[in-house]
Amino acid sequence: MQHLSRLSLTLLLLLSVNSLTAQVKFQGVVRDTVGKPIEMASVVLIKKASEELVSYGITSEDGKFSIKAEANTAFEAQISAFGLRTITELIEFKDKDLFKEYVMSNNIVLDEVVVKLPVTVSGDTISYDADSFKNGSERKLEDIIDNLPGVEINDNNQIEV
């Protein structure tokens, strides 16, 4: 009987320790902005309370990942891939598995692009930005005019467009 009692106590102790360190699965998929899966992206879980790295994984060829995490714990998830903007998210795991989808964008984003055309047309007037057509070998105005598209000097030394 005493042997049964020790076995029950040991079993109870193991179950209580196991429930303290219960784990859940953190699964998901990582894609780019056009929906293509991202292979070899790293997924890292950092425990929020202690800021220690506790779990990590790498996405498969189809962009999927699966790592284990401690249940009932808050983590900072960091998803990163070469040339793409890192995603950081605060996640609190409860007592069940979690599935997330992430979309990563390019690391370099242009705020504004200005296109300056060297030729403008306004009514019957064509204006050229002569600096745009210089190559450094010009010695006189005629050399620059020769480089302007659609502009010629005729036999009477007149400019024709």
Sine and cosine of phi, psi and omega as CSV:
sin_phi,cos_phi,sin_psi,cos_psi,sin_omega,cos_omega
0.00,0.00,-0.65,0.76,0.01,-1.00
-0.91,0.41,-0.58,0.81,0.04,-1.00
-0.89,0.46,-0.64,0.76,0.04,-1.00
-0.91,0.41,-0.62,0.79,0.01,-1.00
-0.91,0.41,-0.67,0.74,0.03,-1.00
-0.91,0.41,-0.65,0.76,0.02,-1.00
-0.89,0.45,-0.66,0.75,0.04,-1.00
-0.90,0.43,-0.68,0.74,0.00,-1.00
-0.91,0.42,-0.68,0.73,0.01,-1.00
-0.90,0.44,-0.70,0.72,0.03,-1.00
-0.88,0.47,-0.68,0.73,0.03,-1.00
-0.89,0.45,-0.67,0.74,0.02,-1.00
-0.90,0.44,-0.70,0.71,0.03,-1.00
-0.89,0.45,-0.66,0.75,0.02,-1.00
-0.91,0.42,-0.63,0.78,0.00,-1.00
-0.94,0.34,-0.61,0.79,0.06,-1.00
-0.93,0.38,-0.65,0.76,0.01,-1.00
-0.90,0.44,-0.61,0.80,0.00,-1.00
-0.95,0.31,-0.44,0.90,0.06,-1.00
-0.94,0.34,-0.52,0.85,-0.02,-1.00
-0.92,-0.39,0.58,0.81,0.02,-1.00
-0.87,0.49,0.62,-0.78,-0.02,-1.00
-0.88,-0.47,0.47,-0.88,0.08,-1.00
-0.82,-0.58,0.30,-0.95,0.04,-1.00
-1.00,-0.09,0.71,-0.71,0.14,-0.99
-0.95,-0.32,0.95,-0.32,-0.05,-1.00
-0.85,-0.52,0.36,-0.93,0.06,-1.00
0.06,-1.00,-0.17,-0.99,0.01,-1.00
-0.64,-0.77,0.58,-0.81,-0.01,-1.00
-0.87,-0.50,0.80,-0.61,-0.01,-1.00
-0.76,-0.64,0.24,-0.97,0.13,-0.99
-1.00,-0.03,-0.07,-1.00,-0.12,-0.99
-0.94,0.35,-0.25,0.97,0.06,-1.00
-0.98,-0.21,0.13,0.99,0.08,-1.00
1.00,-0.03,0.05,1.00,0.00,-1.00
-0.98,0.21,0.74,-0.67,0.00,-1.00
-0.89,0.45,0.58,-0.81,0.01,-1.00
-0.96,-0.26,0.89,-0.45,0.01,-1.00
-1.00,0.03,0.56,-0.83,0.08,-1.00
0.93,0.36,0.38,0.92,0.13,-0.99
-0.98,0.20,0.60,-0.80,0.01,-1.00
-1.00,-0.09,0.64,-0.77,0.03,-1.00
-0.85,-0.52,0.87,-0.49,-0.10,-1.00
-0.83,-0.56,0.68,-0.73,0.10,-0.99
-0.92,-0.38,0.83,-0.56,0.02,-1.00
-0.90,-0.43,0.83,-0.56,-0.02,-1.00
-0.91,0.42,0.82,-0.57,-0.10,-1.00
-0.89,0.45,-0.66,0.75,-0.07,-1.00
-0.91,0.41,-0.68,0.74,-0.09,-1.00
-0.94,-0.33,-0.12,0.99,-0.04,-1.00
0.84,0.55,0.52,0.85,0.06,-1.00
-0.98,-0.21,0.60,-0.80,0.06,-1.00
-0.95,0.32,0.83,-0.56,-0.07,-1.00
-0.89,-0.45,-0.38,0.93,-0.03,-1.00
-0.36,-0.93,0.53,-0.85,0.03,-1.00
-0.45,-0.90,0.31,-0.95,0.05,-1.00
-0.33,-0.94,0.13,-0.99,-0.01,-1.00
-0.78,-0.63,0.64,-0.77,-0.03,-1.00
-0.94,0.33,0.54,-0.84,0.02,-1.00
-0.99,0.16,-0.06,-1.00,-0.02,-1.00
-0.87,0.49,-0.46,0.89,0.04,-1.00
-0.99,-0.13,0.29,0.96,0.11,-0.99
0.98,0.17,0.12,0.99,-0.07,-1.00
-1.00,-0.03,0.48,-0.88,0.08,-1.00
-0.64,-0.77,0.38,-0.93,0.06,-1.00
-0.44,-0.90,0.89,-0.46,0.04,-1.00
-0.71,-0.71,0.34,-0.94,0.00,-1.00
-1.00,-0.10,0.53,-0.85,0.01,-1.00
-0.64,-0.77,0.39,-0.92,0.03,-1.00
-0.97,0.23,0.76,-0.65,-0.01,-1.00
-0.93,0.38,0.42,-0.91,0.05,-1.00
0.83,0.56,0.69,0.73,-0.04,-1.00
-0.66,-0.75,0.55,-0.84,0.05,-1.00
-1.00,-0.09,0.71,-0.70,0.00,-1.00
-0.75,-0.66,0.39,-0.92,0.22,-0.98
-0.97,-0.23,0.87,-0.49,0.04,-1.00
-1.00,-0.07,0.75,-0.66,0.06,-1.00
-0.84,-0.55,0.85,-0.53,0.01,-1.00
-0.91,-0.41,0.84,-0.54,-0.04,-1.00
-0.64,-0.77,0.49,-0.87,0.05,-1.00
-0.49,-0.87,0.52,-0.85,-0.05,-1.00
-0.84,0.54,0.79,-0.61,0.05,-1.00
0.99,0.15,0.01,1.00,-0.02,-1.00
-0.87,-0.49,0.42,-0.91,-0.03,-1.00
-0.95,0.33,0.78,-0.63,0.00,-1.00
-0.93,0.38,0.67,-0.74,0.05,-1.00
-0.98,-0.22,0.76,-0.65,0.06,-1.00
-0.83,-0.56,0.76,-0.64,-0.06,-1.00
-0.59,-0.81,0.66,-0.75,0.09,-1.00
-1.00,0.07,0.82,-0.57,-0.03,-1.00
-0.79,-0.61,0.73,-0.68,0.09,-1.00
-0.92,-0.40,0.91,-0.42,-0.01,-1.00
-0.99,0.14,0.72,-0.69,0.11,-0.99
-1.00,-0.07,-0.62,-0.79,-0.03,-1.00
-0.97,-0.23,0.37,0.93,0.05,-1.00
-0.69,-0.73,0.32,-0.95,-0.02,-1.00
-0.89,0.45,0.41,-0.91,-0.05,-1.00
-0.76,-0.65,0.71,-0.71,0.05,-1.00
-0.87,-0.50,0.76,-0.65,0.00,-1.00
-0.73,-0.68,0.51,-0.86,0.12,-0.99
-0.90,-0.43,0.72,-0.69,-0.01,-1.00
-0.84,-0.54,0.62,-0.79,0.06,-1.00
-0.87,-0.49,0.87,-0.49,-0.03,-1.00
-0.98,-0.19,0.63,-0.77,0.00,-1.00
-0.91,-0.42,0.22,-0.98,0.00,-1.00
-0.86,0.52,0.52,-0.85,0.00,-1.00
-0.96,0.28,-0.50,0.87,-0.04,-1.00
-0.97,-0.24,0.87,-0.49,0.02,-1.00
-0.82,-0.57,0.82,-0.57,0.03,-1.00
-1.00,0.09,0.77,-0.64,0.02,-1.00
-0.96,0.29,-0.68,0.73,-0.09,-1.00
-0.45,-0.89,0.64,-0.77,0.07,-1.00
-0.86,-0.51,0.81,-0.58,0.01,-1.00
-0.93,-0.36,0.83,-0.56,0.04,-1.00
-0.96,-0.28,0.87,-0.50,0.00,-1.00
-0.95,-0.31,0.90,-0.43,0.00,-1.00
-1.00,0.06,0.67,-0.74,-0.03,-1.00
-0.98,0.20,-0.11,0.99,0.00,-1.00
-0.77,-0.64,0.75,-0.66,0.10,-1.00
-0.79,-0.61,0.59,-0.81,0.01,-1.00
-0.88,-0.47,0.80,-0.60,0.03,-1.00
-0.72,-0.70,0.98,-0.22,-0.04,-1.00
0.93,0.37,-0.84,-0.54,0.03,-1.00
-0.98,-0.18,0.27,0.96,-0.04,-1.00
-0.93,-0.37,0.77,-0.64,0.09,-1.00
-0.94,-0.34,0.81,-0.59,0.01,-1.00
-0.92,-0.39,0.71,-0.71,0.02,-1.00
-0.90,-0.43,0.62,-0.78,0.17,-0.98
-1.00,-0.01,0.99,-0.13,-0.14,-0.99
-0.86,0.52,-0.53,0.85,0.00,-1.00
-0.88,0.48,-0.47,0.88,-0.02,-1.00
-0.95,0.30,-0.30,0.95,-0.06,-1.00
-0.94,-0.34,0.10,1.00,0.03,-1.00
-0.99,0.16,0.57,-0.82,0.09,-1.00
-0.85,-0.53,0.00,1.00,0.06,-1.00
0.99,-0.16,-0.18,0.98,-0.03,-1.00
-0.99,-0.16,0.04,1.00,-0.06,-1.00
-0.95,0.31,0.67,-0.74,0.03,-1.00
-0.90,-0.44,-0.40,0.92,0.00,-1.00
-0.55,-0.84,0.16,-0.99,-0.05,-1.00
-0.85,0.52,-0.58,0.81,0.00,-1.00
-0.87,0.49,-0.57,0.82,0.03,-1.00
-0.91,0.42,-0.63,0.78,0.03,-1.00
-0.94,0.34,-0.67,0.74,0.00,-1.00
-0.88,0.48,-0.60,0.80,0.03,-1.00
-0.88,0.48,-0.46,0.89,-0.01,-1.00
-1.00,0.07,-0.23,0.97,-0.02,-1.00
-0.97,0.25,0.77,-0.64,-0.02,-1.00
-0.93,0.36,0.74,-0.68,0.05,-1.00
0.98,0.17,0.12,0.99,-0.02,-1.00
-0.89,-0.47,0.73,-0.69,0.01,-1.00
-0.69,-0.72,0.37,-0.93,0.14,-0.99
-0.95,-0.30,0.85,-0.52,-0.07,-1.00
-0.99,0.14,-0.04,-1.00,-0.05,-1.00
-0.90,0.44,-0.39,0.92,0.00,-1.00
-1.00,-0.02,0.20,0.98,-0.02,-1.00
0.89,0.47,0.56,0.83,0.08,-1.00
-0.96,-0.28,0.54,-0.84,0.01,-1.00
-1.00,0.10,0.79,-0.61,0.03,-1.00
-0.85,-0.52,0.63,-0.78,0.03,-1.00
-0.90,-0.43,0.00,0.00,0.00,0.00
